[in-house]
Amino acid sequence: MGPSARRFVRSFGYAWEGIKAAVSGEQNIKIHLGVGCFVLLAAYALHFSAERFAILLLVIGAVICLEIMNTALERVVDLVTDDFHPLAKQAKDMAAGAVLVFSVIAVIIGLLLFFKPALHYFS
Ligand SMILES: Nc1ncnc2c1ncn2[C@@H]1O[C@H](COP(=O)(O)OP(=O)(O)OP(=O)(O)O)[C@@H](O)[C@H]1O
């Protein structure tokens, strides 16, 4: 393997370490992962079309990515200051707000995606 290929593989290793650190350190990410797996299983059971499945995967992936970015930002803020700082509060609260906004959108998209297949399944 050449040096650039080795660097490429190593960067995957660092990214994997970041994912593991975020998941093990944050209860919210564990919950979102659990809910995501459950929703994917439910979609499979309801025989979702490829298009519905793709949208669902996109939404679940986006929520988890946002959670990881939020966690990264929390770490950076904690690294910069141990003291109370209004800007630190704003930064953390804004990142948490971004997760909240997309989580609400994700629930709405989920309901829209599940409505027809669930109706079809239970009728
Ligand atoms: N250094 C800081 N200065 C000012 N406000 C802060 C600071 N650190 C955290 N806060 C605020 O205190 C509240 C709780 O933050 P806390 O650190 O307990 O949780 P978090 O870092 O947001 O999330 P987690 O519990 O997952 O680490 C939030 O409103 C956050 O913005």
Backbone and ligand atoms as CSV (ligand in chain L), in Angstrom:
chain,resi,resn,atom,element,x,y,z
A,1,MET,N,N,0.843,-1.207,0.000
A,1,MET,CA,C,0.000,0.000,0.000
A,1,MET,C,C,0.881,1.262,0.000
A,2,GLY,N,N,0.577,2.214,-0.866
A,2,GLY,CA,C,1.345,3.458,-0.940
A,2,GLY,C,C,1.061,4.371,0.232
A,3,PRO,N,N,1.887,5.419,0.421
A,3,PRO,CA,C,1.696,6.314,1.579
A,3,PRO,C,C,0.354,7.040,1.558
A,4,SER,N,N,-0.115,7.427,0.352
A,4,SER,CA,C,-1.391,8.161,0.318
A,4,SER,C,C,-2.552,7.219,0.630
A,5,ALA,N,N,-2.450,5.939,0.190
A,5,ALA,CA,C,-3.495,4.955,0.503
A,5,ALA,C,C,-3.499,4.680,2.008
A,6,ARG,N,N,-2.271,4.614,2.603
A,6,ARG,CA,C,-2.174,4.366,4.057
A,6,ARG,C,C,-2.812,5.507,4.836
A,7,ARG,N,N,-2.533,6.748,4.367
A,7,ARG,CA,C,-3.105,7.930,5.029
A,7,ARG,C,C,-4.634,7.899,4.939
A,8,PHE,N,N,-5.119,7.462,3.756
A,8,PHE,CA,C,-6.566,7.379,3.526
A,8,PHE,C,C,-7.208,6.384,4.501
A,9,VAL,N,N,-6.568,5.205,4.636
A,9,VAL,CA,C,-7.097,4.165,5.533
A,9,VAL,C,C,-7.034,4.652,6.978
A,10,ARG,N,N,-5.907,5.340,7.334
A,10,ARG,CA,C,-5.749,5.831,8.709
A,10,ARG,C,C,-6.847,6.851,9.044
A,11,SER,N,N,-7.216,7.695,8.061
A,11,SER,CA,C,-8.240,8.715,8.333
A,11,SER,C,C,-9.589,8.051,8.619
A,12,PHE,N,N,-9.828,6.886,8.006
A,12,PHE,CA,C,-11.048,6.132,8.337
A,12,PHE,C,C,-10.993,5.660,9.789
A,13,GLY,N,N,-9.788,5.230,10.207
A,13,GLY,CA,C,-9.609,4.784,11.593
A,13,GLY,C,C,-9.915,5.903,12.572
A,14,TYR,N,N,-9.429,7.118,12.277
A,14,TYR,CA,C,-9.686,8.261,13.168
A,14,TYR,C,C,-11.182,8.584,13.208
A,15,ALA,N,N,-11.814,8.527,12.027
A,15,ALA,CA,C,-13.248,8.817,11.966
A,15,ALA,C,C,-14.026,7.785,12.794
A,16,TRP,N,N,-13.606,6.518,12.707
A,16,TRP,CA,C,-14.276,5.451,13.469
A,16,TRP,C,C,-14.096,5.686,14.968
A,17,GLU,N,N,-12.866,6.111,15.363
A,17,GLU,CA,C,-12.625,6.439,16.780
A,17,GLU,C,C,-13.540,7.560,17.235
A,18,GLY,N,N,-13.734,8.558,16.364
A,18,GLY,CA,C,-14.622,9.679,16.696
A,18,GLY,C,C,-16.053,9.216,16.886
A,19,ILE,N,N,-16.507,8.341,15.996
A,19,ILE,CA,C,-17.879,7.819,16.107
A,19,ILE,C,C,-18.033,7.053,17.415
A,20,LYS,N,N,-17.035,6.193,17.729
A,20,LYS,CA,C,-17.116,5.392,18.966
A,20,LYS,C,C,-17.144,6.295,20.193
A,21,ALA,N,N,-16.280,7.340,20.195
A,21,ALA,CA,C,-16.215,8.258,21.339
A,21,ALA,C,C,-17.547,8.988,21.507
A,22,ALA,N,N,-18.143,9.415,20.391
A,22,ALA,CA,C,-19.410,10.150,20.468
A,22,ALA,C,C,-20.524,9.240,20.982
A,23,VAL,N,N,-20.570,8.010,20.443
A,23,VAL,CA,C,-21.646,7.088,20.845
A,23,VAL,C,C,-21.492,6.685,22.308
A,24,SER,N,N,-20.252,6.377,22.733
A,24,SER,CA,C,-20.092,5.910,24.118
A,24,SER,C,C,-20.265,7.050,25.120
A,25,GLY,N,N,-20.003,8.296,24.680
A,25,GLY,CA,C,-20.085,9.417,25.637
A,25,GLY,C,C,-21.430,10.109,25.691
A,26,GLU,N,N,-22.300,9.845,24.727
A,26,GLU,CA,C,-23.555,10.610,24.651
A,26,GLU,C,C,-24.784,9.708,24.653
A,27,GLN,N,N,-25.595,9.853,25.697
A,27,GLN,CA,C,-26.828,9.063,25.825
A,27,GLN,C,C,-27.775,9.321,24.649
A,28,ASN,N,N,-27.854,10.612,24.217
A,28,ASN,CA,C,-28.787,10.976,23.133
A,28,ASN,C,C,-28.489,10.228,21.844
A,29,ILE,N,N,-27.199,10.058,21.538
A,29,ILE,CA,C,-26.841,9.368,20.296
A,29,ILE,C,C,-27.249,7.903,20.389
A,30,LYS,N,N,-27.059,7.300,21.585
A,30,LYS,CA,C,-27.466,5.893,21.762
A,30,LYS,C,C,-28.969,5.768,21.512
A,31,ILE,N,N,-29.740,6.728,22.073
A,31,ILE,CA,C,-31.204,6.691,21.905
A,31,ILE,C,C,-31.559,6.833,20.423
A,32,HIS,N,N,-30.936,7.807,19.744
A,32,HIS,CA,C,-31.229,8.008,18.322
A,32,HIS,C,C,-30.851,6.782,17.482
A,33,LEU,N,N,-29.744,6.141,17.835
A,33,LEU,CA,C,-29.339,4.930,17.111
A,33,LEU,C,C,-30.370,3.819,17.308
A,34,GLY,N,N,-30.809,3.654,18.558
A,34,GLY,CA,C,-31.808,2.630,18.886
A,34,GLY,C,C,-33.104,2.887,18.133
A,35,VAL,N,N,-33.571,4.142,18.173
A,35,VAL,CA,C,-34.820,4.494,17.479
A,35,VAL,C,C,-34.640,4.280,15.973
A,36,GLY,N,N,-33.481,4.686,15.444
A,36,GLY,CA,C,-33.200,4.535,14.013
A,36,GLY,C,C,-33.278,3.071,13.593
A,37,CYS,N,N,-32.648,2.169,14.375
A,37,CYS,CA,C,-32.679,0.734,14.049
A,37,CYS,C,C,-34.108,0.206,14.081
A,38,PHE,N,N,-34.859,0.606,15.117
A,38,PHE,CA,C,-36.251,0.153,15.251
A,38,PHE,C,C,-37.086,0.600,14.047
A,39,VAL,N,N,-36.915,1.880,13.657
A,39,VAL,CA,C,-37.683,2.429,12.537
A,39,VAL,C,C,-37.322,1.713,11.234
A,40,LEU,N,N,-36.023,1.400,11.052
A,40,LEU,CA,C,-35.607,0.687,9.836
A,40,LEU,C,C,-36.204,-0.715,9.786
A,41,LEU,N,N,-36.250,-1.392,10.969
A,41,LEU,CA,C,-36.863,-2.727,11.016
A,41,LEU,C,C,-38.354,-2.652,10.693
A,42,ALA,N,N,-39.006,-1.613,11.248
A,42,ALA,CA,C,-40.446,-1.434,10.987
A,42,ALA,C,C,-40.669,-1.183,9.496
A,43,ALA,N,N,-39.802,-0.379,8.875
A,43,ALA,CA,C,-39.925,-0.089,7.434
A,43,ALA,C,C,-39.759,-1.370,6.620
A,44,TYR,N,N,-38.810,-2.215,7.047
A,44,TYR,CA,C,-38.584,-3.499,6.363
A,44,TYR,C,C,-39.829,-4.381,6.480
A,45,ALA,N,N,-40.392,-4.426,7.702
A,45,ALA,CA,C,-41.581,-5.255,7.943
A,45,ALA,C,C,-42.768,-4.769,7.111
A,46,LEU,N,N,-42.819,-3.458,6.872
A,46,LEU,CA,C,-43.944,-2.901,6.098
A,46,LEU,C,C,-43.651,-2.894,4.591
A,47,HIS,N,N,-42.556,-3.554,4.190
A,47,HIS,CA,C,-42.177,-3.654,2.767
A,47,HIS,C,C,-42.059,-2.290,2.103
A,48,PHE,N,N,-41.316,-1.385,2.728
A,48,PHE,CA,C,-41.087,-0.058,2.146
A,48,PHE,C,C,-40.490,-0.177,0.743
A,49,SER,N,N,-40.894,0.730,-0.129
A,49,SER,CA,C,-40.275,0.798,-1.463
A,49,SER,C,C,-38.840,1.316,-1.297
A,50,ALA,N,N,-38.023,1.120,-2.349
A,50,ALA,CA,C,-36.626,1.577,-2.297
A,50,ALA,C,C,-36.567,3.087,-2.045
A,51,GLU,N,N,-37.488,3.837,-2.665
A,51,GLU,CA,C,-37.477,5.298,-2.525
A,51,GLU,C,C,-37.774,5.705,-1.071
A,52,ARG,N,N,-38.818,5.071,-0.478
A,52,ARG,CA,C,-39.151,5.385,0.919
A,52,ARG,C,C,-37.975,5.026,1.831
A,53,PHE,N,N,-37.381,3.866,1.569
A,53,PHE,CA,C,-36.261,3.407,2.390
A,53,PHE,C,C,-35.089,4.380,2.295
A,54,ALA,N,N,-34.843,4.881,1.075
A,54,ALA,CA,C,-33.728,5.814,0.864
A,54,ALA,C,C,-33.953,7.112,1.650
A,55,ILE,N,N,-35.177,7.632,1.602
A,55,ILE,CA,C,-35.475,8.880,2.330
A,55,ILE,C,C,-35.306,8.649,3.834
A,56,LEU,N,N,-35.815,7.491,4.301
A,56,LEU,CA,C,-35.715,7.166,5.728
A,56,LEU,C,C,-34.249,7.084,6.170
A,57,LEU,N,N,-33.429,6.402,5.375
A,57,LEU,CA,C,-31.995,6.274,5.686
A,57,LEU,C,C,-31.325,7.645,5.745
A,58,LEU,N,N,-31.695,8.503,4.783
A,58,LEU,CA,C,-31.128,9.856,4.701
A,58,LEU,C,C,-31.463,10.645,5.972
A,59,VAL,N,N,-32.715,10.549,6.393
A,59,VAL,CA,C,-33.168,11.312,7.558
A,59,VAL,C,C,-32.498,10.787,8.838
A,60,ILE,N,N,-32.471,9.456,8.997
A,60,ILE,CA,C,-31.845,8.862,10.193
A,60,ILE,C,C,-30.354,9.215,10.216
A,61,GLY,N,N,-29.705,9.096,9.064
A,61,GLY,CA,C,-28.277,9.430,8.974
A,61,GLY,C,C,-28.020,10.881,9.326
A,62,ALA,N,N,-28.895,11.771,8.856
A,62,ALA,CA,C,-28.703,13.202,9.116
A,62,ALA,C,C,-28.839,13.502,10.611
A,63,VAL,N,N,-29.811,12.861,11.280
A,63,VAL,CA,C,-29.995,13.091,12.722
A,63,VAL,C,C,-28.739,12.649,13.478
A,64,ILE,N,N,-28.225,11.465,13.130
A,64,ILE,CA,C,-27.049,10.938,13.842
A,64,ILE,C,C,-25.807,11.796,13.543
A,65,CYS,N,N,-25.651,12.212,12.284
A,65,CYS,CA,C,-24.516,13.099,11.946
A,65,CYS,C,C,-24.601,14.405,12.725
A,66,LEU,N,N,-25.807,14.984,12.797
A,66,LEU,CA,C,-25.977,16.235,13.543
A,66,LEU,C,C,-25.628,16.049,15.013
A,67,GLU,N,N,-26.039,14.912,15.585
A,67,GLU,CA,C,-25.725,14.611,16.990
A,67,GLU,C,C,-24.207,14.531,17.195
A,68,ILE,N,N,-23.527,13.900,16.251
A,68,ILE,CA,C,-22.071,13.771,16.379
A,68,ILE,C,C,-21.415,15.154,16.276
A,69,MET,N,N,-21.892,15.984,15.337
A,69,MET,CA,C,-21.348,17.342,15.206
A,69,MET,C,C,-21.622,18.156,16.474
A,70,ASN,N,N,-22.813,17.986,17.033
A,70,ASN,CA,C,-23.175,18.681,18.275
A,70,ASN,C,C,-22.225,18.281,19.400
A,71,THR,N,N,-21.940,16.983,19.486
A,71,THR,CA,C,-21.036,16.486,20.526
A,71,THR,C,C,-19.627,17.055,20.322
A,72,ALA,N,N,-19.190,17.102,19.045
A,72,ALA,CA,C,-17.862,17.652,18.746
A,72,ALA,C,C,-17.792,19.112,19.189
A,73,LEU,N,N,-18.851,19.858,18.905
A,73,LEU,CA,C,-18.866,21.278,19.288
A,73,LEU,C,C,-18.841,21.440,20.808
A,74,GLU,N,N,-19.593,20.565,21.520
A,74,GLU,CA,C,-19.572,20.608,22.993
A,74,GLU,C,C,-18.159,20.391,23.518
A,75,ARG,N,N,-17.452,19.426,22.908
A,75,ARG,CA,C,-16.078,19.136,23.343
A,75,ARG,C,C,-15.174,20.349,23.128
A,76,VAL,N,N,-15.323,21.004,21.977
A,76,VAL,CA,C,-14.470,22.164,21.673
A,76,VAL,C,C,-14.756,23.293,22.671
A,77,VAL,N,N,-16.038,23.520,22.949
A,77,VAL,CA,C,-16.395,24.585,23.904
A,77,VAL,C,C,-15.796,24.262,25.269
A,78,ASP,N,N,-15.925,22.997,25.711
A,78,ASP,CA,C,-15.377,22.607,27.026
A,78,ASP,C,C,-13.857,22.742,27.050
A,79,LEU,N,N,-13.229,22.542,25.880
A,79,LEU,CA,C,-11.775,22.670,25.779
A,79,LEU,C,C,-11.350,24.132,25.907
A,80,VAL,N,N,-12.177,25.030,25.339
A,80,VAL,CA,C,-11.827,26.459,25.322
A,80,VAL,C,C,-12.000,27.074,26.703
A,81,THR,N,N,-13.082,26.689,27.393
A,81,THR,CA,C,-13.306,27.300,28.712
A,81,THR,C,C,-13.985,26.354,29.695
A,82,ASP,N,N,-13.501,26.458,30.954
A,82,ASP,CA,C,-14.152,25.752,32.061
A,82,ASP,C,C,-15.130,26.686,32.749
A,83,ASP,N,N,-14.919,27.997,32.518
A,83,ASP,CA,C,-15.734,28.998,33.195
A,83,ASP,C,C,-17.047,29.214,32.461
A,84,PHE,N,N,-17.993,29.808,33.202
A,84,PHE,CA,C,-19.256,30.165,32.549
A,84,PHE,C,C,-18.990,31.323,31.600
A,85,HIS,N,N,-19.411,31.170,30.360
A,85,HIS,CA,C,-19.275,32.243,29.382
A,85,HIS,C,C,-20.540,32.286,28.530
A,86,PRO,N,N,-21.142,33.494,28.398
A,86,PRO,CA,C,-22.395,33.574,27.627
A,86,PRO,C,C,-22.239,33.043,26.196
A,87,LEU,N,N,-21.051,33.248,25.586
A,87,LEU,CA,C,-20.855,32.758,24.214
A,87,LEU,C,C,-20.765,31.232,24.180
A,88,ALA,N,N,-20.167,30.659,25.238
A,88,ALA,CA,C,-20.092,29.193,25.327
A,88,ALA,C,C,-21.509,28.636,25.413
A,89,LYS,N,N,-22.333,29.292,26.240
A,89,LYS,CA,C,-23.729,28.844,26.373
A,89,LYS,C,C,-24.452,28.940,25.033
A,90,GLN,N,N,-24.283,30.099,24.353
A,90,GLN,CA,C,-24.955,30.278,23.057
A,90,GLN,C,C,-24.511,29.210,22.062
A,91,ALA,N,N,-23.207,28.964,22.005
A,91,ALA,CA,C,-22.686,27.987,21.035
A,91,ALA,C,C,-23.291,26.612,21.281
A,92,LYS,N,N,-23.279,26.170,22.559
A,92,LYS,CA,C,-23.824,24.844,22.871
A,92,LYS,C,C,-25.326,24.793,22.616
A,93,ASP,N,N,-26.018,25.866,23.042
A,93,ASP,CA,C,-27.478,25.857,22.896
A,93,ASP,C,C,-27.892,25.916,21.426
A,94,MET,N,N,-27.132,26.653,20.607
A,94,MET,CA,C,-27.452,26.713,19.170
A,94,MET,C,C,-27.268,25.341,18.520
A,95,ALA,N,N,-26.161,24.668,18.874
A,95,ALA,CA,C,-25.909,23.340,18.293
A,95,ALA,C,C,-27.014,22.376,18.724
A,96,ALA,N,N,-27.412,22.459,19.989
A,96,ALA,CA,C,-28.501,21.594,20.473
A,96,ALA,C,C,-29.801,21.963,19.759
A,97,GLY,N,N,-29.990,23.262,19.509
A,97,GLY,CA,C,-31.185,23.731,18.793
A,97,GLY,C,C,-31.239,23.164,17.375
A,98,ALA,N,N,-30.078,23.108,16.723
A,98,ALA,CA,C,-30.021,22.563,15.360
A,98,ALA,C,C,-30.465,21.098,15.359
A,99,VAL,N,N,-30.005,20.353,16.364
A,99,VAL,CA,C,-30.408,18.937,16.470
A,99,VAL,C,C,-31.915,18.851,16.692
A,100,LEU,N,N,-32.428,19.731,17.562
A,100,LEU,CA,C,-33.858,19.699,17.870
A,100,LEU,C,C,-34.696,20.007,16.624
A,101,VAL,N,N,-34.299,21.062,15.875
A,101,VAL,CA,C,-35.055,21.442,14.669
A,101,VAL,C,C,-35.124,20.250,13.716
A,102,PHE,N,N,-33.959,19.624,13.462
A,102,PHE,CA,C,-33.985,18.532,12.488
A,102,PHE,C,C,-34.697,17.298,13.040
A,103,SER,N,N,-34.631,17.090,14.367
A,103,SER,CA,C,-35.339,15.937,14.944
A,103,SER,C,C,-36.845,16.082,14.749
A,104,VAL,N,N,-37.364,17.303,14.922
A,104,VAL,CA,C,-38.806,17.529,14.722
A,104,VAL,C,C,-39.160,17.267,13.257
A,105,ILE,N,N,-38.326,17.807,12.341
A,105,ILE,CA,C,-38.552,17.573,10.904
A,105,ILE,C,C,-38.501,16.064,10.607
A,106,ALA,N,N,-37.545,15.361,11.245
A,106,ALA,CA,C,-37.388,13.920,11.005
A,106,ALA,C,C,-38.650,13.168,11.430
A,107,VAL,N,N,-39.231,13.564,12.560
A,107,VAL,CA,C,-40.458,12.893,13.027
A,107,VAL,C,C,-41.583,13.128,12.022
A,108,ILE,N,N,-41.693,14.371,11.528
A,108,ILE,CA,C,-42.754,14.682,10.555
A,108,ILE,C,C,-42.546,13.862,9.267
A,109,ILE,N,N,-41.306,13.823,8.779
A,109,ILE,CA,C,-41.020,13.033,7.566
A,109,ILE,C,C,-41.336,11.554,7.820
A,110,GLY,N,N,-40.953,11.062,9.015
A,110,GLY,CA,C,-41.227,9.670,9.369
A,110,GLY,C,C,-42.718,9.369,9.324
A,111,LEU,N,N,-43.522,10.263,9.892
A,111,LEU,CA,C,-44.978,10.050,9.890
A,111,LEU,C,C,-45.502,10.024,8.463
A,112,LEU,N,N,-45.018,10.954,7.623
A,112,LEU,CA,C,-45.460,11.000,6.223
A,112,LEU,C,C,-45.081,9.711,5.489
A,113,LEU,N,N,-43.868,9.200,5.777
A,113,LEU,CA,C,-43.395,7.996,5.095
A,113,LEU,C,C,-44.164,6.754,5.528
A,114,PHE,N,N,-44.508,6.691,6.825
A,114,PHE,CA,C,-45.137,5.474,7.360
A,114,PHE,C,C,-46.649,5.430,7.146
A,115,PHE,N,N,-47.265,6.618,6.933
A,115,PHE,CA,C,-48.727,6.684,6.917
A,115,PHE,C,C,-49.356,5.669,5.948
A,116,LYS,N,N,-48.986,5.762,4.685
A,116,LYS,CA,C,-49.606,4.888,3.660
A,116,LYS,C,C,-49.284,3.400,3.869
A,117,PRO,N,N,-47.988,3.057,4.014
A,117,PRO,CA,C,-47.688,1.624,4.205
A,117,PRO,C,C,-48.340,1.037,5.452
A,118,ALA,N,N,-48.422,1.810,6.527
A,118,ALA,CA,C,-49.039,1.305,7.758
A,118,ALA,C,C,-50.537,1.105,7.551
A,119,LEU,N,N,-51.151,2.064,6.867
A,119,LEU,CA,C,-52.598,1.972,6.568
A,119,LEU,C,C,-52.875,0.718,5.741
A,120,HIS,N,N,-52.024,0.523,4.738
A,120,HIS,CA,C,-52.144,-0.623,3.832
A,120,HIS,C,C,-51.980,-1.933,4.609
A,121,TYR,N,N,-51.000,-1.955,5.517
A,121,TYR,CA,C,-50.666,-3.169,6.273
A,121,TYR,C,C,-51.796,-3.554,7.227
A,122,PHE,N,N,-52.363,-2.533,7.897
A,122,PHE,CA,C,-53.342,-2.829,8.945
A,122,PHE,C,C,-54.773,-2.892,8.424
A,123,SER,N,N,-54.973,-2.608,7.126
A,123,SER,CA,C,-56.365,-2.647,6.630
A,123,SER,C,C,-56.599,-3.925,5.804
L,1,LIG,N1,N,-18.845,26.976,29.750
L,1,LIG,C1,C,-20.155,27.264,29.720
L,1,LIG,N2,N,-20.560,28.552,29.832
L,1,LIG,C2,C,-21.874,28.862,29.812
L,1,LIG,N3,N,-22.874,27.976,29.698
L,1,LIG,C3,C,-22.541,26.682,29.577
L,1,LIG,C4,C,-21.171,26.245,29.595
L,1,LIG,N4,N,-21.158,24.896,29.469
L,1,LIG,C5,C,-22.437,24.521,29.360
L,1,LIG,N5,N,-23.276,25.565,29.430
L,1,LIG,C6,C,-24.734,25.570,29.351
L,1,LIG,O1,O,-25.259,24.854,30.464
L,1,LIG,C7,C,-26.378,24.069,30.067
L,1,LIG,C8,C,-26.089,22.618,30.361
L,1,LIG,O2,O,-24.889,22.286,29.752
L,1,LIG,P1,P,-24.131,20.927,30.036
L,1,LIG,O3,O,-22.685,21.116,29.784
L,1,LIG,O4,O,-24.583,20.348,31.336
L,1,LIG,O5,O,-24.722,20.023,28.983
L,1,LIG,P2,P,-24.228,19.979,27.529
L,1,LIG,O6,O,-22.736,20.156,27.517
L,1,LIG,O7,O,-25.033,20.958,26.722
L,1,LIG,O8,O,-24.584,18.502,27.123
L,1,LIG,P3,P,-24.016,17.137,27.778
L,1,LIG,O9,O,-24.756,16.941,29.068
L,1,LIG,O10,O,-24.379,16.128,26.769
L,1,LIG,O11,O,-22.530,17.307,27.953
L,1,LIG,C9,C,-26.586,24.363,28.574
L,1,LIG,O12,O,-27.537,25.401,28.420
L,1,LIG,C10,C,-25.225,24.838,28.112
L,1,LIG,O13,O,-25.295,25.709,27.027
